[in-house]
Amino acid sequence: MKLIVGLGNIGDKYCFTRHNIGFMVIDKMAILKNVSLKEEKKLKCFIGKYKLGSEDIILIKPTTYMNLSGDAVQLVMNYYKITIEDVIIVYDDLSLELGNIRFRANGSDGGHNGIKSIIKCVGTQNIARLKVGIGPQPPIPSEAFVLQNFYKDQLETVKPVLKKCVEGLEYYIENDMQKTQNLFN
């Protein structure tokens, strides 16, 4: 069983913000795989499941808001008895240019509060991740930039990136991190 976590903030006002690109990837995956995401209040997330070959895949979007994402991840991991080796987190990265993605086997939180929360809750930085570029950042505070909606022309760049993320995530599940990095980074 594999757990794919998309990070973002719930609510219509955050729907198309840069910080919600993790949610957008999960939504795209759900559409492509014909998966319904249903709110599971006790697990603090929207959740959906499907099969990839013989592997059970769980998709979640935490309903805790970004800064408490680790609460939902830990609840789902405990409920389904999923080990950290079977989790991958999808989130926005300011240091990557819009249109670029990067798979990583582990690392620090890099100043990202959602990742910081997850590392704190699960007790390790050894968490696979898919970073989705939202940069470059203009000379405004990071907090303001990530909570802005994508510009209309940027959404045209985002659409194929979402599909590429889904392809990359499924490739990762069927292969390993090194092969995935070689192909998608």
Disulfide bonds with the S-S distance in Angstrom:
none
